């Protein structure tokens, strides 16, 4: 039971960290796209 709970907490933390990383990556890509669009105008 204790091992299962620890494994679940580790997996949950990895999933949350991954979501934060992809969210940040999406914002960076969006900023780069906006910069390219401004330079092309």
Secondary structure, DSSP 4 states (H G I P E B T S, - for coil): -HHHHHHHHHHHHHHHHHHHHHHHHHHHHHHHHHHHHHHH-
